[in-house]
C-alpha cells in the first residue's frame, strides 16, 4: 500500500500529492512508534492519547492516499488537512509543551492545499487555519488535562516530533521547488516553441514576400509585354487599315483608290479619311475610285460613296468611278442614287487611259 509507483493516467500534481502522502504516512508511523515507546516507558495517559491520535492520523492519511489514487485529489487534500488539524489539537491537549512545534501544523496545511484548491477554497482554508492557530494557542496556554511528562521522556519526544515535522516541511519545500522547476521548464519549452513558430512565420513571410515580388515582377513584365503587343497591334491595325483602303498615285495630279472586299459604314469612314488626306497631301486634281473588287454595293454603301464624292468635289477634285458592273448599276438605279455628275468607266484601265489621255484633270 505504501508503494511510490504511480498509475500512468495520473497527472503531475496527482503524482506529487501521492508522493507527499507517502512521506506523511511514514511520518505518522514514526510518531506512533515514538509515542508508543514513551507510553510503554512511562504509562502516561497523555502519551496513550498521542499514540491513539497518531493511529487516527495514519488511518486518515492512508485513506487520503487511496482517494488520490482514485483521482479524488481535492477530497484527499481536504481529508489530509483535517487529519493534521485533529492531530495537532490532540497533541496540544495531551502535551501543551509541544505548542511551538504544533503551530507549524496550519503552515503545513496551507502549503499542502495551495497547489490543489481554487482561490475561493484557499481563502476559506486560510481563515480556518487562522482559527486553528488561535485554538491551538488557547488550548496550549489555558488547558492542562494531564500531569506534565518528565523532561527525560518529553525532550526526546519533542526532538522526534521536531524531526518528523522538519521532514514533512522539507518534502513540501522539495516538491514546491520541483513544481517551480517544472513550470519554468514548461515556459522555456513554450518560449522555444514560440520562437520556432515565429522563425517559421518569418521564413514564410520572407518566402511569400519573395514570391509576391517575383509574381509582381512577372506581372509587370507581362503588362509591359502586353503594352508593346497592344502598340504593335495598333500599328498593325493602322497598316491594315491603310492597306484596306490604299491610295495609289498615278501621276502628280491623279490618285487611284482601289476598293476590295465588302464595304461597311466603318470602312467607308476610313475611305473618306484616306481620300481627303491623300488629296490634300498630293494636291490631286483627279481621284479615281475603283469598285471592281467590291462584291455588293447596297443603297446604304452607295449613299456613303455619294457623300464621299461630294466631299472630294468640294475640295476641287474631279471624281471618277471605275468598275461599276451591271448589277451594281441596277442596284444604284433602284436605290435612286444620282451619279449623273460623276464620270464612270467600266474598268480601271479605261479610267486610267482617259486620265492619261487628258493629260490633266478635268475641271
Secondary structure per residue as TSV (DSSP state, phi and psi in degrees):
chain	resnum	aa	ss	phi	psi
A	1	X	-	360.0	-28.1
A	2	X	-	-90.4	13.3
A	3	X	-	-63.8	142.0
A	4	X	-	-92.1	5.6
A	5	X	-	-69.7	149.2
A	6	X	-	-122.7	149.1
A	7	X	-	-69.3	140.5
A	8	X	T	-58.9	-27.2
A	9	X	T	-82.8	-6.1
A	10	X	-	-70.2	144.5
A	11	X	-	-80.3	171.6
A	12	X	H	-62.1	-45.2
A	13	X	H	-63.9	-39.7
A	14	X	H	-63.2	-44.6
A	15	X	H	-65.3	-38.0
A	16	X	H	-65.0	-42.3
A	17	X	H	-64.6	-38.9
A	18	X	H	-61.2	-41.9
A	19	X	H	-66.8	-41.7
A	20	X	H	-63.4	-42.4
A	21	X	H	-62.8	-30.1
A	22	X	H	-60.1	-47.2
A	23	X	H	-68.8	-34.2
A	24	X	H	-64.5	-39.2
A	25	X	H	-62.9	-42.8
A	26	X	H	-62.0	-38.3
A	27	X	H	-64.8	-40.9
A	28	X	H	-63.7	-39.7
A	29	X	H	-61.4	-42.6
A	30	X	H	-62.4	-39.9
A	31	X	H	-64.7	-39.4
A	32	X	H	-60.1	-44.4
A	33	X	H	-63.0	-46.4
A	34	X	H	-63.0	-48.8
A	35	X	H	-68.8	-36.2
A	36	X	H	-66.3	-40.2
A	37	X	H	-64.5	-43.7
A	38	X	H	-62.8	-40.6
A	39	X	H	-66.8	-37.0
A	40	X	H	-63.8	-36.3
A	41	X	H	-79.7	-31.7
A	42	X	H	-114.9	-19.3
A	43	X	-	57.6	28.3
A	44	X	-	-76.8	131.9
A	45	X	H	-59.7	-32.7
A	46	X	H	-63.5	-38.3
A	47	X	H	-72.1	-31.6
A	48	X	H	-64.4	-41.7
A	49	X	H	-62.6	-39.8
A	50	X	H	-65.7	-37.2
A	51	X	H	-64.0	-44.7
A	52	X	H	-63.5	-41.8
A	53	X	H	-61.9	-37.9
A	54	X	H	-66.9	-36.8
A	55	X	H	-65.7	-41.2
A	56	X	H	-61.2	-43.1
A	57	X	H	-59.5	-43.9
A	58	X	H	-61.8	-44.0
A	59	X	H	-63.1	-44.8
A	60	X	H	-64.8	-38.5
A	61	X	H	-67.5	-39.4
A	62	X	H	-63.9	-39.5
A	63	X	H	-68.5	-37.5
A	64	X	H	-63.1	-39.5
A	65	X	H	-65.8	-36.7
A	66	X	H	-65.7	-42.2
A	67	X	H	-61.3	-42.6
A	68	X	H	-65.9	-36.4
A	69	X	H	-64.8	-24.5
A	70	X	T	-101.2	24.6
A	71	X	T	67.0	21.7
A	72	X	-	-99.9	65.3
A	73	X	H	-64.3	-46.5
A	74	X	H	-61.1	-43.3
A	75	X	H	-62.8	-39.1
A	76	X	H	-63.1	-40.7
A	77	X	H	-64.9	-46.9
A	78	X	H	-60.1	-42.2
A	79	X	H	-65.6	-41.8
A	80	X	H	-64.0	-43.3
A	81	X	H	-61.7	-42.0
A	82	X	H	-64.3	-39.4
A	83	X	H	-62.9	-43.4
A	84	X	H	-64.9	-40.5
A	85	X	H	-63.4	-44.3
A	86	X	H	-63.3	-42.9
A	87	X	H	-62.9	-41.2
A	88	X	H	-64.8	-41.9
A	89	X	H	-64.2	-43.7
A	90	X	H	-61.0	-41.3
A	91	X	H	-65.7	-42.6
A	92	X	H	-71.7	-29.4
A	93	X	H	-71.0	-37.5
A	94	X	H	-75.9	-46.8
A	95	X	-	-134.5	92.8
A	96	X	G	-57.8	-23.9
A	97	X	G	-65.5	-15.9
A	98	X	G	-83.4	3.3
A	99	X	H	-54.8	-46.5
A	100	X	H	-56.7	-38.0
A	101	X	H	-75.1	-38.2
A	102	X	H	-68.0	-23.2
A	103	X	T	-66.9	-12.5
A	104	X	H	-75.9	-12.0
A	105	X	H	-58.7	-50.9
A	106	X	H	-59.0	-35.0
A	107	X	H	-65.6	-44.5
A	108	X	H	-61.2	-42.2
A	109	X	H	-60.8	-46.1
A	110	X	H	-64.5	-41.6
A	111	X	H	-63.9	-39.7
A	112	X	H	-68.1	-41.6
A	113	X	H	-76.4	-27.1
A	114	X	H	-55.0	-44.7
A	115	X	T	-75.2	-13.5
A	116	X	T	-112.2	-17.2
A	117	X	S	-106.7	158.7
A	118	X	-	-73.4	169.8
A	119	X	H	-61.2	-44.2
A	120	X	H	-64.7	-42.4
A	121	X	H	-63.4	-37.7
A	122	X	H	-65.9	-36.5
A	123	X	H	-62.4	-41.7
A	124	X	H	-65.2	-44.9
A	125	X	H	-63.7	-39.7
A	126	X	H	-61.6	-44.4
A	127	X	H	-61.9	-39.5
A	128	X	H	-64.9	-36.4
A	129	X	H	-69.5	-33.6
A	130	X	H	-62.2	-44.8
A	131	X	H	-62.7	-38.2
A	132	X	H	-64.1	-42.1
A	133	X	H	-63.3	-41.3
A	134	X	H	-64.9	-41.3
A	135	X	H	-63.0	-46.3
A	136	X	H	-61.5	-42.8
A	137	X	H	-64.7	-43.2
A	138	X	H	-63.9	-43.9
A	139	X	H	-64.8	-41.0
A	140	X	H	-67.4	-28.9
A	141	X	H	-87.9	-39.9
A	142	X	H	-108.3	-13.9
A	143	X	-	-113.0	130.8
A	144	X	-	-136.6	96.3
A	145	X	-	-82.6	-33.6
A	146	X	S	-125.8	162.7
A	147	X	-	-66.0	144.4
A	148	X	-	-58.1	146.3
A	149	X	-	-80.0	142.9
A	150	X	-	-57.4	141.8
A	151	X	H	-55.6	-30.2
A	152	X	H	-65.3	-26.7
A	153	X	H	-98.1	-40.2
A	154	X	H	-62.2	-44.8
A	155	X	H	-64.6	-46.2
A	156	X	H	-60.9	-38.6
A	157	X	H	-64.3	-40.3
A	158	X	H	-63.2	-40.3
A	159	X	H	-63.5	-42.7
A	160	X	H	-64.4	-40.0
A	161	X	H	-64.4	-41.9
A	162	X	H	-63.1	-40.1
A	163	X	H	-63.2	-46.4
A	164	X	H	-64.5	-41.1
A	165	X	H	-64.4	-39.5
A	166	X	H	-64.2	-38.9
A	167	X	H	-61.3	-44.0
A	168	X	H	-61.6	-44.7
A	169	X	H	-64.5	-40.0
A	170	X	H	-64.5	-39.7
A	171	X	H	-62.0	-43.4
A	172	X	H	-62.6	-43.9
A	173	X	H	-62.6	-43.1
A	174	X	H	-63.2	-42.5
A	175	X	H	-66.0	-39.7
A	176	X	H	-64.3	-38.7
A	177	X	H	-63.3	-42.1
A	178	X	H	-63.1	-39.8
A	179	X	H	-64.0	-43.7
A	180	X	H	-64.7	-42.9
A	181	X	H	-62.7	-39.7
A	182	X	H	-64.6	-41.6
A	183	X	H	-63.6	-42.5
A	184	X	H	-63.2	-42.3
A	185	X	H	-63.4	-40.8
A	186	X	H	-63.5	-40.8
A	187	X	H	-66.3	-40.9
A	188	X	H	-63.0	-42.1
A	189	X	H	-63.3	-41.1
A	190	X	H	-64.3	-41.0
A	191	X	H	-64.1	-41.0
A	192	X	H	-63.9	-41.2
A	193	X	H	-64.6	-42.7
A	194	X	H	-63.8	-39.7
A	195	X	H	-62.8	-42.5
A	196	X	H	-64.4	-40.4
A	197	X	H	-63.8	-42.5
A	198	X	H	-63.9	-40.8
A	199	X	H	-63.8	-41.4
A	200	X	H	-63.5	-40.3
A	201	X	H	-64.4	-41.5
A	202	X	H	-63.0	-41.8
A	203	X	H	-62.6	-42.7
A	204	X	H	-64.2	-42.2
A	205	X	H	-62.7	-43.1
A	206	X	H	-62.0	-44.0
A	207	X	H	-65.6	-43.5
A	208	X	H	-63.0	-41.7
A	209	X	H	-61.6	-43.0
A	210	X	H	-63.5	-41.7
A	211	X	H	-63.7	-41.9
A	212	X	H	-64.6	-41.0
A	213	X	H	-63.6	-41.4
A	214	X	H	-64.4	-43.7
A	215	X	H	-64.0	-39.0
A	216	X	H	-64.5	-41.2
A	217	X	H	-63.1	-42.4
A	218	X	H	-62.8	-41.1
A	219	X	H	-64.2	-42.3
A	220	X	H	-63.3	-40.5
A	221	X	H	-64.0	-40.7
A	222	X	H	-64.7	-40.4
A	223	X	H	-62.9	-44.3
A	224	X	H	-63.7	-41.5
A	225	X	H	-63.5	-41.6
A	226	X	H	-65.0	-36.6
A	227	X	H	-63.8	-43.7
A	228	X	H	-63.7	-41.0
A	229	X	H	-64.6	-38.1
A	230	X	H	-65.0	-41.2
A	231	X	H	-63.7	-41.8
A	232	X	H	-64.3	-39.3
A	233	X	H	-64.6	-40.3
A	234	X	H	-63.6	-41.6
A	235	X	H	-64.1	-43.0
A	236	X	H	-63.5	-37.3
A	237	X	H	-64.0	-41.4
A	238	X	H	-63.0	-41.5
A	239	X	H	-63.4	-44.1
A	240	X	H	-62.1	-41.6
A	241	X	H	-61.7	-41.9
A	242	X	H	-64.7	-40.9
A	243	X	H	-70.9	-29.2
A	244	X	H	-72.5	-25.9
A	245	X	T	-131.9	65.8
A	246	X	-	-71.2	150.6
A	247	X	-	-120.4	116.4
A	248	X	E	-110.6	128.1
A	249	X	E	-79.5	130.7
A	250	X	E	-90.1	-48.0
A	251	X	E	-148.9	-166.6
A	252	X	T	-67.9	-13.7
A	253	X	T	-123.8	0.1
A	254	X	E	-128.2	133.8
A	255	X	E	-124.6	148.3
A	256	X	E	-125.4	133.4
A	257	X	E	-119.8	97.6
A	258	X	E	-80.1	124.6
A	259	X	E	-102.9	130.0
A	260	X	E	-129.7	135.7
A	261	X	S	92.6	-179.5
A	262	X	-	-70.1	145.3
A	263	X	-	-109.3	141.0
A	264	X	-	-135.0	-179.2
A	265	X	H	-64.1	-40.6
A	266	X	H	-63.0	-44.6
A	267	X	H	-67.4	-36.4
A	268	X	H	-63.5	-34.3
A	269	X	H	-63.3	-42.1
A	270	X	H	-64.2	-39.1
A	271	X	H	-58.9	-45.3
A	272	X	H	-62.4	-47.1
A	273	X	H	-62.1	-45.7
A	274	X	H	-63.4	-43.2
A	275	X	H	-64.0	-50.4
A	276	X	H	-64.9	-38.5
A	277	X	H	-64.7	-44.4
A	278	X	H	-66.0	-40.1
A	279	X	H	-62.6	-43.5
A	280	X	H	-65.6	-39.0
A	281	X	H	-70.8	-39.9
A	282	X	H	-94.2	-9.8
A	283	X	T	54.1	42.8
A	284	X	-	-70.4	146.8
A	285	X	S	-103.1	-20.3
A	286	X	E	-130.9	132.9
A	287	X	E	-127.2	116.3
A	288	X	E	-101.6	124.5
A	289	X	E	-105.8	116.9
A	290	X	E	-101.3	116.0
A	291	X	E	-108.5	21.7
A	292	X	E	-59.8	-38.2
A	293	X	E	-86.5	5.7
A	294	X	-	-92.0	118.2
A	295	X	S	-69.6	-39.3
A	296	X	-	-139.3	134.8
A	297	X	-	-125.7	105.4
A	298	X	-	-87.5	-175.7
A	299	X	H	-68.8	-28.8
A	300	X	H	-68.5	-48.5
A	301	X	H	-65.3	-38.1
A	302	X	H	-61.0	-42.6
A	303	X	H	-60.9	-40.0
A	304	X	H	-64.1	-40.0
A	305	X	H	-62.5	-43.6
A	306	X	H	-61.7	-40.4
A	307	X	H	-63.4	-39.6
A	308	X	H	-64.9	-43.1
A	309	X	H	-61.8	-39.9
A	310	X	H	-62.6	-42.7
A	311	X	H	-63.4	-38.2
A	312	X	H	-66.3	-42.1
A	313	X	H	-64.4	-35.7
A	314	X	H	-61.9	-24.1
A	315	X	T	-86.6	5.3
A	316	X	T	83.2	20.6
A	317	X	-	-113.3	138.6
A	318	X	E	-78.7	137.5
A	319	X	E	-107.9	130.9
A	320	X	E	-124.9	134.4
A	321	X	E	-111.4	129.5
A	322	X	E	-122.2	150.7
A	323	X	-	86.8	21.1
A	324	X	-	-78.6	113.3
A	325	X	-	-82.1	166.0
A	326	X	H	-56.9	-43.7
A	327	X	H	-67.4	-31.9
A	328	X	H	-68.6	-41.4
A	329	X	H	-61.8	-41.0
A	330	X	H	-64.1	-40.9
A	331	X	H	-67.2	-33.5
A	332	X	H	-68.3	-41.0
A	333	X	H	-66.9	-41.6
A	334	X	H	-63.8	-32.6
A	335	X	T	-84.3	1.2
A	336	X	T	58.2	43.0
A	337	X	-	-88.2	124.8
A	338	X	-	-88.3	112.1
A	339	X	-	-118.1	24.9
A	340	X	T	-63.5	-32.9
A	341	X	T	-90.1	5.9
A	342	X	S	-111.3	125.8
A	343	X	E	-76.4	132.8
A	344	X	E	-131.4	153.3
A	345	X	E	-135.5	153.2
A	346	X	S	-69.8	-33.9
A	347	X	S	-132.2	160.7
A	348	X	H	-67.1	-34.6
A	349	X	H	-60.7	-42.5
A	350	X	H	-63.1	-41.4
A	351	X	H	-64.8	-41.1
A	352	X	H	-68.0	-41.9
A	353	X	H	-60.6	-41.2
A	354	X	H	-64.8	-41.2
A	355	X	H	-65.8	-38.9
A	356	X	H	-71.4	-38.9
A	357	X	H	-64.2	-40.6
A	358	X	H	-64.7	-31.6
A	359	X	-	76.0	-12.8
A	360	X	S	-156.9	158.3
A	361	X	-	-66.9	143.8
A	362	X	-	-70.4	148.6
A	363	X	-	-80.4	360.0
